Structure formats: structure tokens, C-alpha cells
Amino acid sequence: MSPVDEVVRREDRPEPSEYAEYYGQYVRLVPAGDLLEILSSQFSGTLGLLGRLDESRGGHRYAPGKWSIKEVVGHLSDTERIFAYRALCFARGERTPLPGFDQDAYVPAGRFDRRSLSDVLAEWEAVRRASVTMFGGFDEAAWTSAGTANGVGMSVRAIACVIAGHEVHHLSVLRTKYLGAA
């Protein structure tokens, strides 16, 4: 995958060739608009939904073997950190293929249920603020930069879109399966 010669705006959605087919499920969830503004606007949705929960709800699982609410939030933080790192590497011209990660190993290793819900949410907020700041500092050339992670080519703008869509997906699951459409 090579950088596109034309000017790309943050409002432009990535082409399917800029990400693995699997990530299309997240890209499709992102509404039209400036990706940086969308990432910023997600603060109110996530913190509004989960910040008002009683601490005792943080360990809730909707079924045996499913992640708790705190583990879902921890997963969002871990995944965003990894994808933001990939975006930084690609924006800076890194050509070394980056590894994948196993979310099913990361979540238990994160020990999120040992922490308070407010602490796990504060971590997510810090990760998102760092991502927004990083993506905000990228110029058009950086947004079209691409590299390889987990054996698949991906552009920086696709990564930003996947981060936003990944959050939309998990908030929908939290609303419907954990909180009963709260």
C-alpha cells in the first residue's frame, strides 16, 4: 500500500483497500464527518453512558464467560493504544511490519476488575485525549501513510476510522446487552 498522491481530508473515509476486510464492520459504523471531531465527540457518549454507573455495576457480565463492563472499557483502551501506535509508526514512515495482538489474552492480563470503574474510565479518557492530540497533529500526507500490521496493510485514516467504529460497536453492545438499552 502506498500513500495517495491527492489531498485527503479527515472527512474522507478510507477505501476498502486501506484496511483488512474484517475492519469494514467498524468503518461502516462511523458517521460522515471529520474523523478528529468524531473521535472527540465520543467523549460525551462513552463518559455519559458509563460515568454515571454505580461502581458496583463495573463488574457486571451479561452472561458467564463474557467480559465485565470494566473489561470492555479496558479492552477499548488497550486496542486504541495499539492502533494509535500503529498510526504513529505509519505516519512517521515505519516500514517494518508490526505484530498483531490477541485481545483474548490482553483482557485477563489487564486485571481491570481489580480496579474501580472510575479509574478504568479515566484511563480510557487519557488514552483518547492522547489519540485525538496525535491525530490532530498529522498533516494530509500522514493521514494517507500506510504500513503493515498483523500481516495486513492499513492506512492512518483507516486506523482513525477503525478506532471510532470499534468504540461505536462496543458502546452498542454495552447499551443493549449490559445495560438493557439504558
Phi, psi and omega in degrees: 000133181237156179301147179278141182284334183279162178288131179247131178262160179292346177280341182285134177273149180293150174284152178305335179287351183267002181203161177292147181308322180307321184286350177302329179299330178272318180302318181295339182277347185275124180291165176297151177133179181293122183299325179293319177294323179295314178300319179293320184289341180291345175305311185295322180293311183289310181290327178294319181286312189265335182292340181268355180288145173294144181307326182295341180280344184301330180270003183294136174237137181281347177200156177302139178084354178270158178293151173282170177302316179297323178291325176296315179296318176298320176300317178301316180295312181300313182296317180296320177301314182294315180292324177295321176299316177300316179299316179299313179302312183292321179295331181268004174091013179299131180249351178288128177300136181264151182284165170274188174211156182255101182301328181288342173268326182293318186299307179296326179293336179287342179049042184296330181289349176276351183253165176283154176300318181297324178292317179295321177293322178297322177296314179302317181299318179296318178298314181296318179300319178296319179296314180299317179297315180298306181300325179295336179273354180280138173272180183302321181296322179294321181297333180263355178298153182214162177201193182240131174222135180056033177079009184231139176286144181205141177265162178298316181293329175294321179298314179301319180293319179294319177302313180296314181291326177299319178293316177304314180303307185290327175293325176296316178296317178299315180298313188275318186264331184261322188247005178060047179064029179296000000 
